[in-house]
Amino acid sequence: MVADAAHSSDMESLTASAEYRADATAFVEGQFDADELGRRTRTRARYGLS
């Protein structure tokens, strides 16, 4: 899922923030679930932190 999202972003010439990449890595390593990844991503976007 994370690799597909990264590939899709690359195809659109978009770059993920360092914060998102760190969260995605933590997700892949099993540190939290997809729901938490979504919460973290939405919170950053809402407050302009991405």
C-alpha distance matrix in Angstrom:
0.0 3.8 5.5 5.2 6.3 8.7 9.9 10.6 12.4 14.3 15.4 16.9 18.5 16.9 16.5 14.7 17.2 17.9 17.5 13.9 13.1 15.1 13.3 9.8 11.6 13.3 10.4 9.2 12.9 13.2 15.5 14.3 12.2 9.7 13.1 14.4 11.7 12.5 16.2 16.2 14.8 17.2 20.0 19.8 19.8 22.7 24.8 24.1 22.8 19.9
3.8 0.0 3.8 5.4 5.1 6.2 8.6 9.9 10.6 12.3 14.3 15.6 16.5 14.5 13.5 11.4 13.8 14.2 14.0 10.6 9.4 11.6 10.3 6.6 8.5 10.9 8.7 7.6 11.4 12.4 14.2 13.5 12.2 10.0 13.3 13.7 10.5 11.8 15.2 14.4 12.9 15.9 18.3 17.6 17.9 21.0 22.7 21.8 20.1 17.0
5.5 3.8 0.0 3.8 5.4 5.1 6.1 8.6 9.9 10.5 12.3 14.4 15.2 14.0 13.2 12.0 14.9 15.3 16.0 12.8 10.8 13.4 13.1 9.4 10.3 13.3 11.8 9.7 13.2 14.9 17.0 16.8 15.7 13.7 17.1 17.5 14.2 15.5 18.9 17.9 16.1 19.1 21.6 20.4 20.5 23.8 25.4 24.0 22.3 19.0
5.2 5.4 3.8 0.0 3.8 5.4 5.1 6.1 8.6 9.8 10.5 12.5 14.2 13.4 13.6 12.9 16.2 17.4 18.0 14.4 13.2 16.2 15.4 11.8 13.5 16.2 14.1 12.6 16.3 17.4 19.5 18.7 16.9 14.2 17.3 18.4 15.1 15.5 19.1 18.7 16.4 18.9 21.8 20.9 20.3 23.5 25.6 24.2 23.1 19.6
6.3 5.1 5.4 3.8 0.0 3.8 5.4 5.1 6.2 8.6 9.9 10.8 12.4 10.7 10.9 9.9 13.1 14.8 15.1 11.5 11.0 14.2 13.2 10.1 12.6 15.2 13.2 12.7 16.4 17.4 18.8 17.6 16.0 13.0 15.6 16.3 12.8 12.8 16.4 15.8 13.1 15.5 18.4 17.3 16.6 19.9 21.9 20.4 19.5 16.0
8.7 6.2 5.1 5.4 3.8 0.0 3.8 5.4 5.1 6.2 8.7 10.0 10.4 9.0 8.4 7.8 11.2 12.6 13.8 10.6 9.2 12.7 12.8 9.7 11.6 14.8 13.7 12.8 16.2 18.0 19.1 18.6 17.7 15.3 18.0 18.0 14.3 14.9 18.1 16.7 14.1 17.0 19.5 17.7 17.2 20.8 22.3 20.3 19.0 15.3
9.9 8.6 6.1 5.1 5.4 3.8 0.0 3.8 5.4 5.0 6.2 8.8 9.8 9.7 10.2 10.8 14.4 15.9 17.4 14.3 12.8 16.3 16.5 13.3 14.8 18.1 16.9 15.5 18.9 20.7 22.3 21.8 20.6 18.0 20.8 21.3 17.7 18.0 21.4 20.3 17.5 20.1 22.8 21.1 20.3 23.8 25.4 23.3 22.3 18.6
10.6 9.9 8.6 6.1 5.1 5.4 3.8 0.0 3.8 5.4 5.1 6.5 8.8 8.6 10.2 11.0 14.7 17.0 18.1 14.8 14.2 17.8 17.5 14.5 16.8 19.7 18.1 17.4 21.0 22.3 23.7 22.6 21.0 17.9 20.2 21.1 17.5 17.1 20.4 19.8 16.6 18.5 21.6 20.1 18.6 22.0 24.0 21.9 21.5 17.8
12.4 10.6 9.9 8.6 6.2 5.1 5.4 3.8 0.0 3.8 5.4 5.2 6.2 5.0 6.5 7.7 11.4 14.0 15.3 12.4 12.2 15.9 15.9 13.6 16.0 18.9 17.9 17.6 20.9 22.5 23.3 22.3 21.2 18.2 20.2 20.5 16.8 16.4 19.4 18.2 14.8 16.9 19.6 17.6 16.1 19.6 21.2 18.9 18.3 14.6
14.3 12.3 10.5 9.8 8.6 6.2 5.0 5.4 3.8 0.0 3.8 5.3 4.9 5.6 6.8 9.1 12.7 14.7 16.8 14.4 13.2 17.0 17.8 15.3 17.0 20.3 19.7 18.9 22.0 24.0 25.0 24.6 23.7 21.0 23.4 23.4 19.7 19.7 22.6 21.1 18.0 20.3 22.7 20.4 19.2 22.8 24.1 21.4 20.6 16.8
15.4 14.3 12.3 10.5 9.9 8.7 6.2 5.1 5.4 3.8 0.0 3.8 5.5 7.5 10.0 12.3 16.0 18.3 20.3 17.5 16.7 20.5 20.9 18.3 20.1 23.4 22.3 21.4 24.8 26.5 27.8 27.1 25.8 22.8 25.0 25.6 21.9 21.5 24.6 23.5 20.2 22.1 24.9 22.8 21.1 24.5 26.2 23.5 23.2 19.5
16.9 15.6 14.4 12.5 10.8 10.0 8.8 6.5 5.2 5.3 3.8 0.0 3.8 5.4 8.9 11.4 14.8 17.8 19.4 16.9 16.9 20.7 20.8 18.7 21.0 24.0 23.0 22.7 26.1 27.6 28.4 27.4 26.1 22.9 24.7 25.1 21.5 20.6 23.4 22.4 18.8 20.2 22.9 20.8 18.7 22.0 23.6 20.8 21.0 17.3
18.5 16.5 15.2 14.2 12.4 10.4 9.8 8.8 6.2 4.9 5.5 3.8 0.0 3.8 6.7 10.1 13.2 15.9 18.1 16.2 15.8 19.6 20.4 18.6 20.5 23.7 23.3 23.0 26.0 27.9 28.4 27.8 27.1 24.2 26.0 25.9 22.2 21.8 24.3 22.6 19.2 21.0 23.2 20.6 18.8 22.3 23.3 20.2 20.0 16.3
16.9 14.5 14.0 13.4 10.7 9.0 9.7 8.6 5.0 5.6 7.5 5.4 3.8 0.0 3.8 6.7 9.7 12.8 14.7 12.7 12.9 16.6 17.2 15.8 18.0 20.9 20.5 20.7 23.7 25.4 25.6 24.8 24.2 21.4 22.9 22.6 18.9 18.5 20.7 19.0 15.5 17.3 19.5 16.8 15.1 18.7 19.6 16.6 16.3 12.6
16.5 13.5 13.2 13.6 10.9 8.4 10.2 10.2 6.5 6.8 10.0 8.9 6.7 3.8 0.0 3.8 6.5 9.2 11.5 10.0 9.8 13.3 14.4 13.4 15.3 18.1 18.3 18.6 21.2 23.2 23.1 22.7 22.6 20.2 21.9 21.0 17.3 17.5 19.5 17.2 14.2 16.6 18.2 15.2 14.3 18.1 18.5 15.5 14.4 10.7
14.7 11.4 12.0 12.9 9.9 7.8 10.8 11.0 7.7 9.1 12.3 11.4 10.1 6.7 3.8 0.0 3.8 6.5 8.1 6.2 6.5 10.0 10.8 10.0 12.2 14.7 15.0 15.7 18.2 19.9 19.6 19.1 19.2 17.1 18.6 17.5 13.8 14.3 16.2 13.7 10.9 13.7 15.1 12.3 12.0 15.8 16.3 13.7 12.1 8.4
17.2 13.8 14.9 16.2 13.1 11.2 14.4 14.7 11.4 12.7 16.0 14.8 13.2 9.7 6.5 3.8 0.0 3.8 5.3 5.2 6.3 8.6 9.9 10.5 12.3 14.3 15.2 16.5 18.4 20.1 19.0 18.8 19.5 17.8 19.0 17.2 13.9 14.7 15.7 12.6 10.5 13.3 13.8 10.4 11.0 14.6 14.2 11.7 9.4 6.1
17.9 14.2 15.3 17.4 14.8 12.6 15.9 17.0 14.0 14.7 18.3 17.8 15.9 12.8 9.2 6.5 3.8 0.0 3.8 5.5 5.1 6.1 8.6 9.8 10.5 12.3 14.2 15.3 16.5 18.5 17.2 17.7 19.1 18.1 19.5 17.2 14.1 15.8 16.6 13.1 12.0 15.3 15.2 12.0 13.6 16.9 16.1 14.0 10.9 8.6
17.5 14.0 16.0 18.0 15.1 13.8 17.4 18.1 15.3 16.8 20.3 19.4 18.1 14.7 11.5 8.1 5.3 3.8 0.0 3.8 5.5 5.1 6.3 8.6 9.9 10.7 12.3 14.3 15.4 16.8 15.0 15.0 16.5 15.7 16.7 14.0 11.3 13.0 13.3 9.6 9.2 12.4 11.9 9.0 11.3 14.3 13.6 12.3 8.9 7.2
13.9 10.6 12.8 14.4 11.5 10.6 14.3 14.8 12.4 14.4 17.5 16.9 16.2 12.7 10.0 6.2 5.2 5.5 3.8 0.0 3.8 5.4 5.0 6.0 8.5 9.7 10.3 12.2 14.1 15.2 14.1 13.6 14.3 12.9 14.2 12.2 8.9 10.4 11.6 8.5 7.1 10.7 11.3 9.0 10.5 13.8 14.1 12.8 10.2 7.6
13.1 9.4 10.8 13.2 11.0 9.2 12.8 14.2 12.2 13.2 16.7 16.9 15.8 12.9 9.8 6.5 6.3 5.1 5.5 3.8 0.0 3.8 5.4 5.0 6.1 8.6 9.7 10.5 12.2 14.3 13.7 14.0 15.0 14.0 16.0 14.2 10.8 12.9 14.6 11.6 10.5 14.3 15.0 12.7 14.2 17.6 17.8 16.3 13.5 10.8
15.1 11.6 13.4 16.2 14.2 12.7 16.3 17.8 15.9 17.0 20.5 20.7 19.6 16.6 13.3 10.0 8.6 6.1 5.1 5.4 3.8 0.0 3.8 5.5 5.1 6.2 8.6 10.0 10.6 12.5 11.2 12.1 14.0 13.9 15.8 13.2 10.5 13.4 14.3 11.1 11.2 15.0 15.0 13.0 15.3 18.3 18.0 17.1 13.8 12.0
13.3 10.3 13.1 15.4 13.2 12.8 16.5 17.5 15.9 17.8 20.9 20.8 20.4 17.2 14.4 10.8 9.9 8.6 6.3 5.0 5.4 3.8 0.0 3.8 5.4 5.0 6.1 8.7 9.8 10.6 9.2 9.1 10.6 10.4 12.0 9.4 6.8 9.8 10.8 7.9 8.5 12.2 12.4 11.3 13.7 16.3 16.6 16.3 13.4 11.8
9.8 6.6 9.4 11.8 10.1 9.7 13.3 14.5 13.6 15.3 18.3 18.7 18.6 15.8 13.4 10.0 10.5 9.8 8.6 6.0 5.0 5.5 3.8 0.0 3.8 5.4 5.0 6.2 8.6 9.9 9.8 9.7 10.2 9.4 12.0 10.5 7.2 10.1 12.2 10.1 9.7 13.4 14.6 13.5 15.1 18.1 19.0 18.3 15.8 13.4
11.6 8.5 10.3 13.5 12.6 11.6 14.8 16.8 16.0 17.0 20.1 21.0 20.5 18.0 15.3 12.2 12.3 10.5 9.9 8.5 6.1 5.1 5.4 3.8 0.0 3.8 5.4 5.1 6.2 8.7 8.8 10.2 11.6 11.8 14.6 12.8 10.2 13.5 15.3 13.0 13.2 16.9 17.7 16.4 18.4 21.4 21.8 21.1 18.2 16.0
13.3 10.9 13.3 16.2 15.2 14.8 18.1 19.7 18.9 20.3 23.4 24.0 23.7 20.9 18.1 14.7 14.3 12.3 10.7 9.7 8.6 6.2 5.0 5.4 3.8 0.0 3.8 5.5 5.0 6.4 5.3 7.0 9.3 10.6 12.9 10.6 8.9 12.7 13.8 11.7 12.9 16.4 16.7 16.1 18.5 21.0 21.3 21.3 18.3 16.8
10.4 8.7 11.8 14.1 13.2 13.7 16.9 18.1 17.9 19.7 22.3 23.0 23.3 20.5 18.3 15.0 15.2 14.2 12.3 10.3 9.7 8.6 6.1 5.0 5.4 3.8 0.0 3.8 5.4 5.1 5.6 5.4 6.2 7.1 9.9 8.5 6.8 10.3 12.1 10.9 11.9 15.1 16.1 16.0 18.0 20.4 21.4 21.5 19.0 17.3
9.2 7.6 9.7 12.6 12.7 12.8 15.5 17.4 17.6 18.9 21.4 22.7 23.0 20.7 18.6 15.7 16.5 15.3 14.3 12.2 10.5 10.0 8.7 6.2 5.1 5.5 3.8 0.0 3.8 5.4 7.6 8.4 8.8 9.4 12.8 12.1 10.1 13.3 15.6 14.4 14.9 18.2 19.5 19.1 20.8 23.5 24.5 24.3 21.8 19.6
12.9 11.4 13.2 16.3 16.4 16.2 18.9 21.0 20.9 22.0 24.8 26.1 26.0 23.7 21.2 18.2 18.4 16.5 15.4 14.1 12.2 10.6 9.8 8.6 6.2 5.0 5.4 3.8 0.0 3.8 5.7 8.2 9.9 11.7 14.7 13.3 12.1 15.7 17.3 15.9 17.0 20.4 21.1 20.8 23.0 25.4 26.1 26.1 23.2 21.5
13.2 12.4 14.9 17.4 17.4 18.0 20.7 22.3 22.5 24.0 26.5 27.6 27.9 25.4 23.2 19.9 20.1 18.5 16.8 15.2 14.3 12.5 10.6 9.9 8.7 6.4 5.1 5.4 3.8 0.0 3.8 5.4 6.9 9.6 12.2 11.1 10.9 14.3 15.7 15.0 16.6 19.5 20.2 20.6 22.8 24.8 25.8 26.2 23.6 22.2
15.5 14.2 17.0 19.5 18.8 19.1 22.3 23.7 23.3 25.0 27.8 28.4 28.4 25.6 23.1 19.6 19.0 17.2 15.0 14.1 13.7 11.2 9.2 9.8 8.8 5.3 5.6 7.6 5.7 3.8 0.0 3.8 7.2 10.2 11.9 9.7 10.0 13.6 14.1 13.0 15.3 18.1 18.1 18.5 21.2 23.0 23.5 24.2 21.4 20.5
14.3 13.5 16.8 18.7 17.6 18.6 21.8 22.6 22.3 24.6 27.1 27.4 27.8 24.8 22.7 19.1 18.8 17.7 15.0 13.6 14.0 12.1 9.1 9.7 10.2 7.0 5.4 8.4 8.2 5.4 3.8 0.0 3.8 7.0 8.2 6.2 7.2 10.5 11.0 10.7 13.0 15.4 15.7 16.7 19.1 20.6 21.6 22.6 20.2 19.4
12.2 12.2 15.7 16.9 16.0 17.7 20.6 21.0 21.2 23.7 25.8 26.1 27.1 24.2 22.6 19.2 19.5 19.1 16.5 14.3 15.0 14.0 10.6 10.2 11.6 9.3 6.2 8.8 9.9 6.9 7.2 3.8 0.0 3.8 5.5 5.4 6.5 8.9 10.1 10.9 12.6 14.6 15.7 17.1 18.8 20.3 21.9 22.9 21.0 19.9
9.7 10.0 13.7 14.2 13.0 15.3 18.0 17.9 18.2 21.0 22.8 22.9 24.2 21.4 20.2 17.1 17.8 18.1 15.7 12.9 14.0 13.9 10.4 9.4 11.8 10.6 7.1 9.4 11.7 9.6 10.2 7.0 3.8 0.0 3.8 5.4 4.9 6.2 8.6 9.9 10.5 12.3 14.2 15.5 16.6 18.2 20.3 21.1 19.6 18.1
13.1 13.3 17.1 17.3 15.6 18.0 20.8 20.2 20.2 23.4 25.0 24.7 26.0 22.9 21.9 18.6 19.0 19.5 16.7 14.2 16.0 15.8 12.0 12.0 14.6 12.9 9.9 12.8 14.7 12.2 11.9 8.2 5.5 3.8 0.0 3.8 5.4 5.1 6.3 8.7 9.9 10.6 12.3 14.4 15.5 16.4 18.6 20.0 18.9 18.0
14.4 13.7 17.5 18.4 16.3 18.0 21.3 21.1 20.5 23.4 25.6 25.1 25.9 22.6 21.0 17.5 17.2 17.2 14.0 12.2 14.2 13.2 9.4 10.5 12.8 10.6 8.5 12.1 13.3 11.1 9.7 6.2 5.4 5.4 3.8 0.0 3.8 5.3 5.0 6.1 8.5 9.9 10.5 12.4 14.3 15.2 16.8 18.2 16.6 16.1
11.7 10.5 14.2 15.1 12.8 14.3 17.7 17.5 16.8 19.7 21.9 21.5 22.2 18.9 17.3 13.8 13.9 14.1 11.3 8.9 10.8 10.5 6.8 7.2 10.2 8.9 6.8 10.1 12.1 10.9 10.0 7.2 6.5 4.9 5.4 3.8 0.0 3.8 5.5 5.2 6.2 8.7 10.0 10.8 12.5 14.3 15.9 16.6 14.8 13.6
12.5 11.8 15.5 15.5 12.8 14.9 18.0 17.1 16.4 19.7 21.5 20.6 21.8 18.5 17.5 14.3 14.7 15.8 13.0 10.4 12.9 13.4 9.8 10.1 13.5 12.7 10.3 13.3 15.7 14.3 13.6 10.5 8.9 6.2 5.1 5.3 3.8 0.0 3.8 5.4 5.1 6.1 8.5 10.0 10.6 12.1 14.4 15.3 14.4 13.2
16.2 15.2 18.9 19.1 16.4 18.1 21.4 20.4 19.4 22.6 24.6 23.4 24.3 20.7 19.5 16.2 15.7 16.6 13.3 11.6 14.6 14.3 10.8 12.2 15.3 13.8 12.1 15.6 17.3 15.7 14.1 11.0 10.1 8.6 6.3 5.0 5.5 3.8 0.0 3.8 5.5 5.3 6.0 8.6 10.0 10.4 12.4 14.1 13.3 13.1
16.2 14.4 17.9 18.7 15.8 16.7 20.3 19.8 18.2 21.1 23.5 22.4 22.6 19.0 17.2 13.7 12.6 13.1 9.6 8.5 11.6 11.1 7.9 10.1 13.0 11.7 10.9 14.4 15.9 15.0 13.0 10.7 10.9 9.9 8.7 6.1 5.2 5.4 3.8 0.0 3.8 5.6 5.2 6.3 8.7 10.0 11.0 12.2 10.5 10.3
14.8 12.9 16.1 16.4 13.1 14.1 17.5 16.6 14.8 18.0 20.2 18.8 19.2 15.5 14.2 10.9 10.5 12.0 9.2 7.1 10.5 11.2 8.5 9.7 13.2 12.9 11.9 14.9 17.0 16.6 15.3 13.0 12.6 10.5 9.9 8.5 6.2 5.1 5.5 3.8 0.0 3.8 5.5 5.4 6.3 8.7 10.3 10.6 9.4 8.2
17.2 15.9 19.1 18.9 15.5 17.0 20.1 18.5 16.9 20.3 22.1 20.2 21.0 17.3 16.6 13.7 13.3 15.3 12.4 10.7 14.3 15.0 12.2 13.4 16.9 16.4 15.1 18.2 20.4 19.5 18.1 15.4 14.6 12.3 10.6 9.9 8.7 6.1 5.3 5.6 3.8 0.0 3.8 5.5 5.1 6.0 8.7 9.8 9.9 9.5
20.0 18.3 21.6 21.8 18.4 19.5 22.8 21.6 19.6 22.7 24.9 22.9 23.2 19.5 18.2 15.1 13.8 15.2 11.9 11.3 15.0 15.0 12.4 14.6 17.7 16.7 16.1 19.5 21.1 20.2 18.1 15.7 15.7 14.2 12.3 10.5 10.0 8.5 6.0 5.2 5.5 3.8 0.0 3.8 5.5 5.1 6.4 8.5 8.2 9.2
19.8 17.6 20.4 20.9 17.3 17.7 21.1 20.1 17.6 20.4 22.8 20.8 20.6 16.8 15.2 12.3 10.4 12.0 9.0 9.0 12.7 13.0 11.3 13.5 16.4 16.1 16.0 19.1 20.8 20.6 18.5 16.7 17.1 15.5 14.4 12.4 10.8 10.0 8.6 6.3 5.4 5.5 3.8 0.0 3.8 5.5 5.4 6.0 4.7 5.5
19.8 17.9 20.5 20.3 16.6 17.2 20.3 18.6 16.1 19.2 21.1 18.7 18.8 15.1 14.3 12.0 11.0 13.6 11.3 10.5 14.2 15.3 13.7 15.1 18.4 18.5 18.0 20.8 23.0 22.8 21.2 19.1 18.8 16.6 15.5 14.3 12.5 10.6 10.0 8.7 6.3 5.1 5.5 3.8 0.0 3.8 5.5 5.0 6.0 5.7
22.7 21.0 23.8 23.5 19.9 20.8 23.8 22.0 19.6 22.8 24.5 22.0 22.3 18.7 18.1 15.8 14.6 16.9 14.3 13.8 17.6 18.3 16.3 18.1 21.4 21.0 20.4 23.5 25.4 24.8 23.0 20.6 20.3 18.2 16.4 15.2 14.3 12.1 10.4 10.0 8.7 6.0 5.1 5.5 3.8 0.0 3.8 5.7 7.7 8.9
24.8 22.7 25.4 25.6 21.9 22.3 25.4 24.0 21.2 24.1 26.2 23.6 23.3 19.6 18.5 16.3 14.2 16.1 13.6 14.1 17.8 18.0 16.6 19.0 21.8 21.3 21.4 24.5 26.1 25.8 23.5 21.6 21.9 20.3 18.6 16.8 15.9 14.4 12.4 11.0 10.3 8.7 6.4 5.4 5.5 3.8 0.0 3.8 5.5 8.2
24.1 21.8 24.0 24.2 20.4 20.3 23.3 21.9 18.9 21.4 23.5 20.8 20.2 16.6 15.5 13.7 11.7 14.0 12.3 12.8 16.3 17.1 16.3 18.3 21.1 21.3 21.5 24.3 26.1 26.2 24.2 22.6 22.9 21.1 20.0 18.2 16.6 15.3 14.1 12.2 10.6 9.8 8.5 6.0 5.0 5.7 3.8 0.0 3.8 5.7
22.8 20.1 22.3 23.1 19.5 19.0 22.3 21.5 18.3 20.6 23.2 21.0 20.0 16.3 14.4 12.1 9.4 10.9 8.9 10.2 13.5 13.8 13.4 15.8 18.2 18.3 19.0 21.8 23.2 23.6 21.4 20.2 21.0 19.6 18.9 16.6 14.8 14.4 13.3 10.5 9.4 9.9 8.2 4.7 6.0 7.7 5.5 3.8 0.0 3.8
19.9 17.0 19.0 19.6 16.0 15.3 18.6 17.8 14.6 16.8 19.5 17.3 16.3 12.6 10.7 8.4 6.1 8.6 7.2 7.6 10.8 12.0 11.8 13.4 16.0 16.8 17.3 19.6 21.5 22.2 20.5 19.4 19.9 18.1 18.0 16.1 13.6 13.2 13.1 10.3 8.2 9.5 9.2 5.5 5.7 8.9 8.2 5.7 3.8 0.0
